[in-house]
Amino acid sequence: MGQKLRGVWVIAKKDTGIYYFKAPVLIFGLVFPFFLFLAFAIGRDISPLFLFPGIIGITLFFTASSVGPIIMPWETRMKTLERLLSCPVSIQSILLGDILAGFLFGIIISLVPLLFGLLGFGLTINNLAIFILGILFSSFCFSSLGVLLSSPPTDNPSNIMMLSNLVRLPIMFISGIFIPIEELPVAGKIIANFSPLTYTVDLLRYVFQGVSYYSVTRNVLMLILFLIIFLVSGMKLHKRNLAKRL
């Protein structure tokens, strides 16, 4: 067990050193969500209490899910996946290492808008335990989604990034970030249930505003459910497609 955990950590460190500063990660993980939300907020009288849960949520979502999609295609193209598999490490450990890298990346980068809101706008975290719990589960969930999206057996990162954005962009717009869930039409409220980002933003609004559309328990349980779905599906698909990568 200790050797497996060490393998996961070594893979995560390797991913951190190699992939964090790749162009797709920087553009779609950092630059894109920042300017998108900036375009939404400029010229509008929006309260920081409404603005920052969305900013933190979208930053966490895009950063945590930006590393995973490019790792497997790059490993396949550079022929380093065979080298990893020749070591005493399983495909599950490799994927968990990839997930851990995205998990840490998402948490670290999401601290930037958080500190900006706390120091620059006087926001306060009303429930630190729920905030930490929400950030941890959300980052793990979104990172698992990123690894799931990298499961098609291709060695072209641009193909995966195209697929990734076809999935992530609709999720962003149905998650109550730009329009509160309670103001959505009935169809919008139903569709919002199928987005993990919905529950992250709702939790963050509870942490900063003290109110949420769903209960805290439901938000946490739904994040765990999505996490399990993404993790199990990603593991199975990568294992099934492994032979096509080699």
C-alpha positions in Angstrom: 0.0 0.0 0.0 2.8 2.4 0.9 4.6 1.7 -2.4 1.3 2.4 -4.3 0.8 5.7 -2.5 4.4 6.7 -3.2 3.9 5.9 -6.9 0.8 8.1 -7.0 2.8 10.9 -5.4 5.7 10.5 -7.8 3.4 10.6 -10.8 1.7 13.8 -9.4 5.1 15.5 -8.9 6.1 14.6 -12.4 2.8 16.0 -13.8 3.3 19.2 -11.7 6.7 19.8 -13.1 5.9 19.1 -16.7 2.3 20.1 -17.4 1.4 23.0 -15.2 2.8 25.5 -17.6 1.7 24.0 -20.9 -0.2 26.5 -23.1 -3.6 24.6 -22.9 -3.5 24.6 -19.1 -2.6 28.3 -18.8 -5.1 29.4 -21.4 -8.1 27.3 -20.5 -7.3 26.9 -16.8 -6.4 30.5 -15.9 -6.8 33.1 -18.6 -10.1 32.0 -20.1 -12.3 31.9 -16.9 -10.8 35.2 -15.7 -11.6 37.2 -18.8 -15.0 35.4 -19.2 -16.1 36.4 -15.8 -14.6 39.9 -16.2 -16.6 40.4 -19.3 -19.7 39.4 -17.4 -19.1 41.7 -14.4 -17.9 44.9 -16.0 -20.5 47.6 -16.2 -23.0 45.7 -14.0 -23.9 46.5 -10.4 -23.1 43.1 -9.0 -22.5 42.5 -5.3 -19.2 40.9 -4.4 -21.2 38.4 -2.3 -22.7 37.2 -5.6 -19.6 37.7 -7.7 -16.9 35.9 -5.8 -18.6 32.5 -5.2 -18.9 32.3 -9.0 -15.4 33.4 -9.7 -13.9 31.0 -7.2 -16.1 28.2 -8.5 -15.3 28.7 -12.1 -11.6 29.1 -11.4 -11.6 25.9 -9.4 -13.6 24.1 -12.1 -11.4 25.1 -15.0 -8.0 24.8 -13.3 -8.7 21.4 -11.7 -10.0 20.0 -14.9 -7.4 21.5 -17.2 -4.4 19.3 -16.3 -5.9 15.9 -16.7 -7.1 16.1 -20.3 -3.6 16.8 -21.8 -1.5 14.4 -19.8 -2.5 11.1 -21.4 -2.3 12.4 -25.0 1.1 13.9 -24.3 2.3 10.7 -22.7 1.0 8.7 -25.6 2.7 11.0 -28.2 6.0 11.2 -26.4 6.0 7.4 -25.8 6.6 7.9 -22.1 3.5 5.9 -21.1 5.2 2.6 -22.0 8.1 3.7 -19.7 5.8 4.4 -16.8 4.0 1.1 -17.2 7.3 -0.8 -17.3 7.9 0.5 -13.7 6.3 -1.1 -10.7 3.2 1.2 -11.1 -0.3 0.3 -12.3 -2.5 2.3 -14.6 -4.8 3.1 -11.6 -1.8 4.6 -9.8 -0.9 6.7 -12.9 -4.4 8.0 -13.2 -4.7 8.8 -9.5 -1.4 10.7 -9.8 -2.8 12.7 -12.6 -6.0 13.4 -10.6 -3.9 14.4 -7.6 -1.9 16.9 -9.8 -5.1 18.5 -11.0 -6.6 18.4 -7.5 -3.6 20.4 -6.1 -3.5 22.7 -9.1 -7.2 23.6 -8.7 -6.9 24.3 -5.0 -3.8 26.4 -5.2 -5.0 28.6 -8.1 -8.5 29.1 -6.6 -6.8 30.7 -3.6 -6.0 33.7 -5.8 -9.6 35.0 -6.2 -10.3 33.9 -2.7 -7.6 36.1 -1.2 -8.5 38.9 -3.6 -12.1 38.8 -2.3 -11.1 38.5 1.4 -8.4 41.3 1.3 -9.8 43.6 -1.4 -13.6 43.4 -0.8 -13.8 42.4 2.9 -15.5 39.1 2.3 -15.7 36.7 5.2 -15.9 33.0 5.3 -18.9 32.2 7.6 -18.3 28.5 7.9 -14.6 27.4 7.4 -15.3 23.7 7.7 -17.9 23.7 5.0 -15.7 25.8 2.8 -12.7 23.5 3.1 -15.0 20.4 2.6 -16.5 22.0 -0.5 -13.2 23.0 -2.0 -11.6 19.6 -1.4 -14.5 17.5 -2.8 -15.0 19.9 -5.7 -11.4 19.9 -6.8 -11.2 16.1 -6.6 -14.4 15.9 -8.6 -13.3 18.3 -11.3 -9.9 16.7 -11.6 -11.5 13.3 -12.0 -13.7 14.8 -14.8 -10.5 16.0 -16.5 -8.9 12.6 -16.4 -12.2 11.0 -17.6 -12.2 13.4 -20.6 -8.7 12.2 -21.5 -9.8 8.6 -22.0 -10.2 8.6 -25.8 -7.0 6.9 -27.2 -5.5 9.8 -29.1 -2.0 11.3 -29.1 -3.2 14.7 -30.1 -3.9 17.0 -27.1 -5.9 19.4 -29.2 -8.5 16.8 -29.9 -9.0 16.2 -26.2 -9.0 19.9 -25.4 -11.8 20.3 -28.0 -13.8 17.5 -26.4 -13.0 19.0 -23.0 -14.4 22.4 -23.8 -17.4 20.9 -25.5 -18.2 19.4 -22.1 -17.0 22.1 -19.7 -18.5 25.2 -21.4 -22.1 24.0 -21.3 -21.6 22.9 -17.7 -20.4 26.4 -16.8 -23.5 28.1 -18.3 -26.1 25.8 -16.6 -24.6 25.9 -13.1 -26.2 29.1 -11.7 -23.0 31.1 -11.9 -24.2 34.0 -14.0 -27.9 33.7 -13.1 -28.9 32.4 -9.6 -30.6 29.0 -9.7 -33.8 30.4 -8.1 -34.2 32.8 -11.0 -33.8 30.1 -13.7 -36.9 28.8 -15.5 -38.1 25.4 -14.5 -36.2 23.7 -17.3 -33.0 25.5 -16.3 -33.4 24.3 -12.7 -33.8 20.7 -13.8 -30.8 20.9 -16.1 -28.7 22.6 -13.3 -29.1 19.4 -11.3 -26.8 17.5 -13.7 -23.8 19.8 -13.3 -21.3 19.2 -10.4 -20.4 22.9 -10.6 -23.9 23.8 -9.5 -23.3 22.3 -6.1 -19.9 23.9 -5.7 -21.2 27.4 -6.4 -24.2 26.8 -4.2 -21.9 25.7 -1.3 -19.7 28.7 -1.8 -22.7 31.1 -1.8 -23.8 29.5 1.5 -20.2 30.0 2.9 -20.1 33.7 1.9 -23.8 34.7 2.0 -25.3 32.3 4.5 -28.0 31.2 2.1 -28.1 28.5 -0.6 -30.7 27.0 -3.0 -30.0 23.4 -2.0 -29.1 22.2 1.5 -25.4 21.8 2.4 -25.9 18.1 2.9 -27.3 17.7 -0.6 -24.5 19.8 -2.2 -21.8 17.7 -0.5 -23.5 14.4 -1.3 -24.0 15.3 -5.0 -20.3 16.3 -5.3 -19.3 12.9 -3.8 -21.7 11.2 -6.2 -20.3 13.0 -9.3 -16.8 12.3 -8.0 -17.4 8.5 -7.8 -19.1 8.5 -11.3 -16.1 10.4 -12.9 -13.5 8.4 -11.1 -14.9 4.9 -11.8 -15.8 5.7 -15.4 -12.4 7.2 -16.0 -10.6 4.2 -14.6 -12.7 1.8 -16.7 -12.4 3.7 -19.9 -8.6 4.2 -19.6 -8.1 0.6 -18.8 -10.2 -0.5 -21.8 -8.4 1.9 -24.2 -4.9 1.3 -22.8 -3.9 -1.3 -25.5 -4.8 1.2 -28.3 -2.4 3.8 -26.8 0.6 1.4 -26.7 
